[in-house]
Amino acid sequence: MLQTSHAQSHRGTVRKINEDAFLELPHKGVWVVADGMGGHSAGDVASQLIIDTIQRVVESTELENLSCDMLVNALQTANKELLQISKNQLEGKLAGSTVVILFIHQARCFLLWAGDSRAYLLRDHILSQVTKDHSQVNDMVDEGVLSIEEAEHHPLANVITRAVGVDKKLDVEIKEVYLKSNDVFLLCSDGLNKEVSDSEIQHMLQSGSIIDSGMALLHACLVRNARDNVTCVLIKNEQEQLLIPELDDDITIPFFRTSY
């Protein structure tokens, strides 16, 4: 096995139920975090439906045939099913969820996401946020209305602009990354980054053990009263680095956005 992983989820100290869900399929190179939208009628149903749909598709497909298109199609299927559930069972009330997926194939990997569940990469002891939140405050940052520091504590920080199960058209963003040995990816719901800063995450991922790192991250959230559900999936790349000179050892290839 070329990647090892460790996942955990906790409802936190305030919420009555855990609306987060996660998936670990290291033998297929697929990991997922889904965060059911708080305040809606069926956030836990939405996140678990996404996980179940992706798992069904991935487990029924041969490893060499897996692709980003299949994963996006699985999200589209989940999106349609959640819209039907909202219409037929919830009197039109939303059952939505954010999602972030890591898909690794040989020396390449892909991040797919919708919403504000995040993916981080620790490479050579430096942490980078690979995904970009689909949120109202991030749009305001892009427009120059807010600074990054102001966005962190803005009243609209929880307003997301994309999620599965909300609109008929689901826009999934995809970013492609080339792997290096000892890369560590962190997939998380926003319950983690609400409580722990990026600099603290970087420090906790330095231990060398993804199990120890995961326990430290969860403990840090819980001692700060974990206002939201907290889920984190850590993936460490054990694969020897392949030489790809044309990339000049960059962390990422320019990302591309795909609408289906």
N, C-alpha and C positions, 0 to 999 in steps of 0.2 A: 504494500500500500504506500503510495507516494505522499499522501497527506494524512495527518492525524487531526482529530477535532474533539472538542469538548463543548457541551451545550447545557444551559440551565435557564430556568424561568421561575419567577416568583411573583405572586400577586401584589407584593409590597405590603405596606402597613396601613394603607388607607382604603384602597379599593376592596370591595367585597368579593369580586370574582376576578379571575385572570383572563383577560381578553387577548393575550398574546398566545402565539403558537410558533413552533419551530420544527424544522426537519433536518436530519443528518443522514445523508446517503453517501458516505465517503467512497464506497466501492463504485459509485456512479459519478463522483466528482460534483455533487450537488448539495448545497446547504441553503436553507431558507429561514427567514424570520418574517412573521406577519403580525401586525399589531392592529387588532380590532378597534374601530373608532369609538372612543369613550363617549358616553352620553347618547349613543344610538341604541336601537332596540335589540340588536343581535350581534354585537362586536365579536363575541367569542365564537358564534356560529360562523361569521364571515371569515375570521382568521383560520379556523380549522378547516373550513371548506376549501380555502386556497391551498392549504398544506396537503389535504387529501387528494385534491385534483392534481397537483404537481407530482405527488408520490405515485399516483396511479399511472400517469404518463411515463415517468422516468423508469419505474420498475418494469413496465411492460415493453421497454425499448432497449434494444441491444446497445451496449456502450458506444460502439463505433458510429451508431446512427443518431446519437443524441446531438441536439443543436440548440442554438438560441431561439430559432424559429419555433421549435417544439415547446420550449418553455414559455415563450410569449403566447402561443396558441393556447396553452394550458391556462394562462392568466385570463385570456379572452373568454375561455369557456367558463371559468369561475365567475368572471364579471357578469356574463349573461345569466348564470344560475342565481347569483345574488340579486340581480334586478328582478328576476321572477319571484324569488322568495319575498322581496320587499313588496311587490305588487299583490301577490296571492295570499301571503300569510301575515304580513305586517301592516296592512292597510296603507301602503305607500311609504311607510317610515323606512329610513335607510338601514341597511346592514352592510357596512363597508369596512375595509381594512387597507392599511398600507402594506407594502411588501418589499423585501430586498432579497435577491438571489445571488449566490456565488456559484458559478459553473466553471469547473477546471477541466481542461482537455489538453494533455501533453504539457507543453511549455507555455500554453496560453490560458488565460481565464477571462471570464466575462462577468461584469456586475450588471444586473438588471433590477430596476426599481421603479416604484411609483409611490410618492409620498415622502415622509420624513424619517422612515426607518433607515439607518445608516450603515455604511461599510467603511471601515478604517483599514489602513495598511501600515504595519510596522516593518520598515526595511532599514537595515543597518542602524538600528536603534533610534530611528526617526519616524514619528507618526504622521501620517497624512490622512485626511478625510477624502476618500475616493469618490463617494457619492455627493450629490448636492441636493439639499432638501427641496422638495417641491412644496413651498409654503409661501404665504402671502408676504411675510417679512423678507424672505430671500428675494422675491420679485422687487420689493422696495429697495433692497440693497443694490440689486442690479441696475435699478433706475436712478441710483444716487440719492434717494430720499432718506435712507438710513445708513449708518455705518454698521459694520459687522458687530461691534461692541454694543451698539444700541439695539440691534436686532435680537440679541440673546435674551434681553429682559423686556421686550416689547409686549404690550397687552395682546397683540394678535399673533404671538409666537406659535400658538397651537393651531392656527388656521392653515390647513393644508389645501393645496390646489389640485392634487391628483390622488386618487385612491381606487382600489378595486371595488366594484359594486355601487358606484356613485353615478356615473354617466354611461350612456350607451357607447361612447367612444372612449376607449382606454389607451392612453399614450404612455408607452413604456420606454424609459430611457435606458440606454445600454452603453457601457464603457468597457473597452478591451484593455487588458493589462498583461504584459509579459512577466513571467515569474522568475524569481531568483531563489536560490537555496536559503532556507530559514526565514523566508517571508512569513509573517503572521497576519492573517486577516481577522477582523472583528466585525461581525454582523450584530446589530443591536436595535431594539426598539427605543423610542425616545425617552422611555423611563430611565434609561441609563445615563444618557448625556444631559438630562435635566438635573441630575444629582452630582455627576462627576465631570470635571473639566477635561479638556483634551490633554493638558499637561499631566494631569493625574492618571489618565488612561495610559499615556505613554510610559509613565513611571511603572505602573502596575504590570505592563506587558513585558518588562525587561527581565523578569525572573527566569526565563528560559523554559518554564513549565506552563503550558496553557491551562492545565488544571488549577495550579496555584494562582495564575493570573485571573481566571474566571471567578474563583472563590473570593479573591481580593476585591474585584469589581463589584460583585453582589454584596459583599459585606459593607463596602463603602456606601452603597445606596441605602442599605437597611439601617445603618446607624444614623443616616441623615433623614430617616423617616419615610423614604421611598414612597413619594406621593402617588406614583403611577406604577403599573405593572413593569417589571424589569426582565428583559430577556437578552442574553448574549450568547453568541456562538463563536468560538475561537477555532481557527483553522491554521495549522502550521504546515508549510510546504517542506517536505523532506527530500524532494527531488533535486538532483544535481542540476545546476544551472546549465541551460543550453546556450551556446554562443550564437548571438544574433547580431552581428556587427552593424548591420544597417540601421539598427535602432539606437546605436551609440549609448546603450545601457540606460536609456530613459526609463522612468517608472511607468509611464503610460503612453499609449498611442492616443492621438486626438479622438475624443469620444464622438459618437454619432447618435442621433436620436431617431427612433423608429416609431411610426404610427401604423397600427394595423386596424 
